[in-house]
Amino acid sequence: MTGELIIPAGVPPFQDGTAHISLEDVSYADAFSETVVESTFPGIRHAVEGQDTAVPFALHASSGVAVDPKADYAVQAWIDCDADGRLGKGDLTGDQVYRVLTRGFGSTVTIVLRQV
């Protein structure tokens, strides 16, 4: 699956961020989601305040991982702007559920991030 992260124009410039993106099985509302695929993308930058930045990405499943057509999937993403390895103040995160792959949802997603 492919997509892009949108860093909004109002976010202060930064360099050397790391994007953390995962595909989650969110089939059960009363249970934690299960990570199906996750990847990190270092070297993310937002150079110009006042202008959106689009960051393209692709997630690739390892062999043996199959999409269950009866399951529900969503993509989660955040950018670690301060290199501490944790989501916290000043980092960026998607604050919506971005459904993909099954039940009529496609294999491409655009995630608009917001600052924590």
Backbone as CSV, one residue per row, in Angstrom:
resi,resn,N_x,N_y,N_z,CA_x,CA_y,CA_z,C_x,C_y,C_z
1,MET,0.828,-1.166,0.000,0.000,0.000,0.000,0.875,1.233,0.000
2,THR,0.346,2.320,-0.510,1.100,3.559,-0.633,0.301,4.711,-0.052
3,GLY,0.979,5.822,0.136,0.295,7.006,0.631,1.232,8.170,0.772
4,GLU,0.718,9.179,1.426,1.544,10.340,1.725,1.118,10.929,3.057
5,LEU,2.111,11.442,3.753,1.885,12.196,4.981,1.888,13.657,4.601
6,ILE,0.948,14.414,5.139,0.898,15.856,4.893,1.278,16.579,6.179
7,ILE,2.372,17.321,6.113,2.790,18.171,7.229,2.217,19.549,6.932
8,PRO,1.286,20.031,7.756,0.602,21.290,7.467,1.526,22.506,7.496
9,ALA,1.084,23.523,6.793,1.853,24.755,6.644,2.209,25.421,7.966
10,GLY,1.378,25.299,8.982,1.606,25.985,10.251,2.630,25.334,11.161
11,VAL,3.160,24.186,10.783,4.156,23.494,11.613,5.514,24.171,11.425
12,PRO,6.222,24.463,12.524,7.552,25.059,12.395,8.503,24.127,11.643
13,PRO,9.453,24.682,10.907,10.407,23.850,10.160,11.200,22.921,11.083
14,PHE,11.533,21.731,10.553,12.399,20.792,11.273,13.148,19.949,10.248
15,GLN,14.217,19.307,10.700,14.997,18.405,9.861,15.272,17.123,10.632
16,ASP,15.588,16.080,9.923,15.982,14.797,10.511,14.903,14.148,11.381
17,GLY,13.642,14.337,11.029,12.571,13.614,11.712,12.513,12.177,11.211
18,THR,11.853,11.324,11.976,11.662,9.932,11.569,10.174,9.627,11.555
19,ALA,9.674,9.200,10.401,8.266,8.814,10.281,8.111,7.356,10.693
20,HIS,7.105,7.087,11.511,6.742,5.734,11.947,5.354,5.454,11.373
21,ILE,5.261,4.467,10.501,3.998,4.186,9.821,3.681,2.705,9.980
22,SER,2.438,2.407,10.331,2.054,1.012,10.520,0.670,0.737,9.938
23,LEU,0.517,-0.482,9.468,-0.773,-1.006,9.046,-1.276,-1.865,10.197
24,GLU,-2.473,-1.555,10.687,-3.026,-2.221,11.865,-4.313,-2.952,11.505
25,ASP,-4.486,-4.131,12.087,-5.757,-4.839,12.008,-6.615,-4.298,13.148
26,VAL,-7.663,-3.570,12.792,-8.530,-2.913,13.779,-9.925,-3.549,13.786
27,SER,-9.969,-4.831,13.544,-11.250,-5.536,13.388,-12.091,-5.561,14.648
28,TYR,-11.454,-5.549,15.812,-12.194,-5.710,17.054,-12.164,-4.430,17.873
29,ALA,-13.318,-3.812,18.049,-13.412,-2.532,18.749,-13.054,-2.648,20.227
30,ASP,-13.218,-3.825,20.803,-12.970,-3.985,22.233,-11.605,-4.632,22.526
31,ALA,-10.687,-4.549,21.559,-9.350,-5.133,21.747,-8.304,-4.205,21.124
32,PHE,-7.065,-4.372,21.569,-5.981,-3.613,20.967,-5.821,-4.030,19.509
33,SER,-5.388,-3.080,18.673,-5.132,-3.423,17.275,-3.865,-4.275,17.182
34,GLU,-3.773,-5.032,16.110,-2.601,-5.869,15.865,-1.820,-5.268,14.709
35,THR,-0.532,-5.039,14.904,0.309,-4.490,13.849,0.581,-5.574,12.811
36,VAL,0.255,-5.270,11.558,0.464,-6.199,10.454,1.800,-5.909,9.775
37,VAL,2.053,-4.642,9.512,3.291,-4.187,8.879,3.652,-2.850,9.495
38,GLU,4.937,-2.651,9.772,5.373,-1.330,10.228,6.729,-1.016,9.620
39,SER,6.968,0.265,9.458,8.232,0.693,8.880,8.572,2.085,9.395
40,THR,9.857,2.389,9.402,10.301,3.729,9.764,11.010,4.345,8.559
41,PHE,10.886,5.652,8.459,11.468,6.398,7.355,12.240,7.588,7.937
42,PRO,13.562,7.485,8.036,14.356,8.582,8.598,14.555,9.704,7.582
43,GLY,15.082,10.818,8.076,15.446,11.933,7.207,14.290,12.792,6.743
44,ILE,13.196,12.797,7.490,12.031,13.610,7.121,12.297,15.060,7.508
45,ARG,11.955,15.971,6.596,12.134,17.388,6.904,10.947,18.200,6.405
46,HIS,10.730,19.279,7.102,9.699,20.264,6.751,10.442,21.582,6.721
47,ALA,10.818,22.005,5.524,11.774,23.102,5.381,11.163,24.496,5.438
48,VAL,9.922,24.638,5.007,9.356,25.982,4.867,8.059,26.111,5.659
49,GLU,8.076,26.949,6.697,6.838,27.236,7.414,5.947,28.045,6.486
50,GLY,4.656,27.779,6.519,3.735,28.485,5.641,3.435,27.710,4.368
51,GLN,4.008,26.519,4.247,3.788,25.684,3.061,3.663,24.223,3.498
52,ASP,2.640,23.534,3.001,2.499,22.110,3.305,3.684,21.332,2.735
53,THR,4.039,20.237,3.407,5.046,19.310,2.894,4.391,17.946,2.744
54,ALA,4.510,17.345,1.573,3.991,15.993,1.325,5.150,15.004,1.384
55,VAL,4.961,13.935,2.156,5.989,12.904,2.311,5.401,11.588,1.798
56,PRO,5.822,11.129,0.621,5.299,9.858,0.102,5.891,8.669,0.848
57,PHE,5.121,7.576,0.919,5.621,6.356,1.553,4.975,5.135,0.908
58,ALA,5.598,3.995,1.137,5.047,2.710,0.714,5.315,1.705,1.822
59,LEU,4.307,0.914,2.151,4.451,-0.179,3.111,4.392,-1.489,2.338
60,HIS,5.344,-2.367,2.621,5.409,-3.659,1.936,5.355,-4.768,2.973
61,ALA,4.423,-5.687,2.795,4.301,-6.823,3.711,5.397,-7.837,3.414
62,SER,5.892,-8.463,4.457,6.864,-9.531,4.268,6.134,-10.774,3.768
63,SER,6.878,-11.715,3.248,6.247,-12.934,2.730,5.493,-13.638,3.859
64,GLY,4.386,-14.221,3.509,3.569,-14.907,4.495,2.490,-14.041,5.121
65,VAL,2.516,-12.731,4.876,1.496,-11.827,5.406,0.440,-11.626,4.323
66,ALA,-0.788,-11.949,4.641,-1.880,-11.827,3.680,-2.985,-10.947,4.259
67,VAL,-3.656,-10.224,3.393,-4.794,-9.405,3.798,-6.020,-10.305,3.895
68,ASP,-6.672,-10.271,5.040,-7.903,-11.025,5.246,-9.061,-10.148,4.778
69,PRO,-9.799,-10.544,3.752,-10.876,-9.697,3.239,-12.003,-9.456,4.249
70,LYS,-12.034,-10.241,5.329,-13.057,-10.063,6.357,-12.597,-9.143,7.489
71,ALA,-11.335,-8.738,7.455,-10.779,-7.901,8.528,-10.892,-6.416,8.168
72,ASP,-10.709,-5.582,9.179,-10.686,-4.131,9.001,-9.268,-3.651,9.263
73,TYR,-8.762,-2.789,8.366,-7.394,-2.303,8.478,-7.364,-0.778,8.492
74,ALA,-6.378,-0.246,9.199,-6.172,1.203,9.240,-4.667,1.474,9.282
75,VAL,-4.291,2.633,8.780,-2.896,3.059,8.822,-2.756,4.104,9.915
76,GLN,-1.709,3.959,10.705,-1.371,4.945,11.728,0.002,5.505,11.397
77,ALA,0.189,6.789,11.694,1.474,7.409,11.391,1.786,8.516,12.379
78,TRP,3.075,8.674,12.646,3.550,9.809,13.429,4.982,10.106,13.025
79,ILE,5.399,11.343,13.249,6.775,11.748,12.975,7.421,12.182,14.276
80,ASP,8.538,11.548,14.576,9.354,11.868,15.749,10.267,13.037,15.346
81,CYS,9.916,14.228,15.778,10.658,15.430,15.387,11.854,15.717,16.292
82,ASP,11.844,15.161,17.513,12.915,15.468,18.470,13.846,14.285,18.734
83,ALA,13.703,13.213,17.958,14.606,12.050,17.995,14.683,11.360,19.349
84,ASP,13.592,11.389,20.137,13.629,10.685,21.422,12.973,9.299,21.344
85,GLY,12.418,8.947,20.174,11.839,7.627,19.994,10.450,7.440,20.572
86,ARG,9.869,8.507,21.108,8.526,8.438,21.704,7.654,9.556,21.137
87,LEU,6.371,9.280,21.043,5.429,10.312,20.636,5.240,11.271,21.793
88,GLY,5.508,12.544,21.571,5.382,13.532,22.633,5.244,14.926,22.070
89,LYS,5.273,15.899,22.961,5.084,17.297,22.591,6.056,17.692,21.482
90,GLY,5.507,18.335,20.466,6.298,18.791,19.334,6.347,17.810,18.175
91,ASP,6.002,16.533,18.424,5.952,15.553,17.351,4.658,15.726,16.564
92,LEU,4.538,15.005,15.468,3.364,15.087,14.608,2.670,13.729,14.581
93,THR,1.336,13.741,14.549,0.583,12.489,14.509,-0.698,12.668,13.695
94,GLY,-1.161,11.561,13.140,-2.474,11.545,12.510,-3.502,11.311,13.605
95,ASP,-4.558,12.089,13.643,-5.526,11.960,14.732,-6.881,11.437,14.260
96,GLN,-6.882,10.792,13.097,-8.099,10.170,12.588,-7.809,8.714,12.292
97,VAL,-8.856,7.948,12.044,-8.702,6.572,11.602,-8.657,6.608,10.077
98,TYR,-7.590,6.077,9.513,-7.403,6.057,8.064,-7.547,4.621,7.585
99,ARG,-8.787,4.266,7.227,-9.110,2.900,6.817,-8.559,2.606,5.425
100,VAL,-8.136,1.347,5.223,-7.568,0.915,3.946,-7.873,-0.560,3.673
101,LEU,-7.722,-0.933,2.423,-7.624,-2.304,1.902,-8.899,-3.125,1.815
102,THR,-9.786,-3.085,2.768,-10.978,-3.936,2.709,-12.238,-3.095,2.835
103,ARG,-13.362,-3.732,2.582,-14.678,-3.098,2.714,-14.814,-1.827,1.863
104,GLY,-14.194,-1.869,0.679,-14.308,-0.764,-0.262,-13.268,0.327,-0.109
105,PHE,-12.404,0.216,0.907,-11.335,1.195,1.074,-10.165,0.782,0.182
106,GLY,-9.488,1.742,-0.383,-8.423,1.466,-1.338,-7.087,1.149,-0.697
107,SER,-6.066,1.119,-1.523,-4.721,0.806,-1.056,-3.829,2.053,-1.024
108,THR,-4.450,3.218,-1.150,-3.724,4.486,-1.079,-4.388,5.358,-0.015
109,VAL,-3.569,6.062,0.759,-4.102,6.884,1.837,-3.319,8.191,1.938
110,THR,-4.007,9.256,2.302,-3.374,10.540,2.613,-3.664,10.854,4.067
111,ILE,-2.599,11.024,4.838,-2.733,11.264,6.273,-2.273,12.685,6.588
112,VAL,-3.196,13.486,7.069,-2.871,14.850,7.477,-2.453,14.805,8.948
113,LEU,-1.246,15.267,9.210,-0.696,15.221,10.574,-1.009,16.502,11.318
114,ARG,-0.973,16.403,12.647,-1.124,17.581,13.491,-0.027,17.526,14.551
115,GLN,0.320,18.676,15.069,1.371,18.737,16.085,0.805,18.397,17.456
116,VAL,1.535,17.574,18.207,1.133,17.191,19.557,1.444,18.331,20.502
